[in-house]
Amino acid sequence: MQTWTWSDREFSLVPDGRGWTLQCAEPGGGVLTVGTGLFPGVYSDEALEKARALVRQTHPVGVNLIGPDVNHALPVTGVRIVGPAVAHPNFIRWTGDSVAFPSPG
């Protein structure tokens, strides 16, 4: 079993009969199965690399920013109120020491 921490959560990769099982430890002491039968026929080092990449995609670390929606301002007694653009938030992901915007599509 190989264990690592990502975003304050402990993940483990355990071999099973069909490939690898990816698990996540819950705060209460339980174990959540993220996936089973993953990466069949792959050795442990490559499976760990693929599992870490999978965890980074499924459990992103970042902040959700909601900017102003300037295209849909609300007129209220002669003043145009610009509310948040909740339909199109930006999600900034941290990868190491840098910040990356997710690619569209």
Secondary structure, 3 states (H helix, E strand, C coil): CEEEEECCEEEEEEECCCCEEEEEECCCCCEEEEEEEECCCCCHHHHHHHHHHHHHHHCCCEEEECCECHHHCEEECCEEECCECCCCCEEEEEECCEEECCCCC
